[in-house]
C-alpha cells in the first residue's frame, strides 16, 4: 500500500526518538521497496550520523529547544531559539514542497514541531508518536493538529488533547532483543547458575546509581551468590577504584563485571535475572519484551519528570519496583534487592507482568497507521 508513496519522518535529539523512527522506516523499506523515505533533523545532533548510516536520505533545518531555567544566559539562548524557530518554518515548508510527501510522521524532539505544523497547515496527512507516559511539550501541542497520535503507554492518552482518538502502538525495539534467548545469552557470557544482576545508568552514567551499586556490590560480593554486571557510563570511570577501596577488585573477581558501556545489550538483558536501571522509554520496552523484573530509578533531570511516569506505568501493573533517586541509598536499594531475590515467586510474577505490557509488533502497528493515512 505504500509502494510509490513518499513518507517524511521528522525526529531528532536523542536515540530514544531516532531509533524507533529508524525501525519503522526500515520495516517500510523492507515491505515497500518503491516507497521513498526522507528524514528531517538537525545537523548538530545524533540524527545527522544515525540516519545516513542507516541508508536514508536526510535534510536539516535549524532549530533548538527553549531553556526553561531563567538566567541571563538562557534568555539570550531563547532569543536565538525564537529566531531559529521562525526560520525553521520556512525551511520545513521548502523541504515539504520539494519532497511532496503523502504522510509526515513525527517521532519527538523539538525538530518535529515546525515540520509537523507546516505539514498539517499544507493539508498533508500527519501522525506523531509519543514514547513516554508523560507527553513532551512538542507532542502535546502537535496533538491538536495531526491526524493520528500514537502512544507507547496508554496512560499518556489521558494527558493529551488530541484531534482524533489516540492509537496504542507500543515502542519499536530491535529484533535482536525480541529474539534473544536466555540460556544462549548466559552461555555467551560464561555465567553459571547464579542469578545475574544487570545494572546501568545510561551511556553517560548516573552518579547516584553508580554510588548505590558500588555499595551493593561491595556488600554482596563476598557471599558469592550473584553475578553483578554493571555499566558505569562515561562519567563513572571512578567506579573500579572505588570498589577496590572497598575490597572488591573487579579484574580479579569472577562475580563482578564492570564495563563503561554495554555494546551487547541483547545478550546482557536476556541473561539477566534482575535489572536495575533508569526508566527511559526504550529501556522499559526492552525490559517488557524480555519479561525482566526490574528496580527502576527514574532520572529526575528530564523534561516533565517523564521517567517517573514511565516507571509508574509498570509499577501500577505489578511489573516493576521503583526507588526515586531522592530516596536512593544503600539501605533502600538493599531492602528491595533482598526482598526480590529472596522471593522467587514475586520476582517471577513481576517479570511475567512486564511481559504482558510488551508490544513486540510495535513497528508493524505504526506502519499500519501510516498505511491507513496514505490510503486516505
Secondary structure as UniProt FT lines:
FT   TURN            3..4
FT   STRAND          6..10
FT   HELIX           15..31
FT   TURN            33..34
FT   STRAND          36..41
FT   HELIX           47..53
FT   TURN            54..55
FT   STRAND          57..60
FT   HELIX           72..99
FT   STRAND          103..106
FT   HELIX           111..121
FT   TURN            122..123
FT   STRAND          125..130
FT   HELIX           137..142
FT   TURN            143..145
FT   STRAND          148..151
FT   HELIX           154..159
FT   STRAND          167..168
FT   HELIX           175..178
FT   HELIX           182..189
FT   STRAND          195..200
FT   HELIX           207..220
FT   HELIX           221..223
FT   STRAND          226..231
FT   TURN            234..235
FT   TURN            237..238
FT   HELIX           239..245
FT   TURN            246..247
FT   TURN            250..252
FT   TURN            254..255
FT   STRAND          256..259
FT   HELIX           265..271
FT   STRAND          274..277
FT   HELIX           281..290
FT   STRAND          294..296
FT   HELIX           303..305
FT   HELIX           306..315
FT   TURN            316..318
FT   STRAND          321..322
FT   HELIX           325..327
FT   HELIX           330..341
FT   HELIX           344..356
FT   TURN            360..361
FT   HELIX           362..375
//
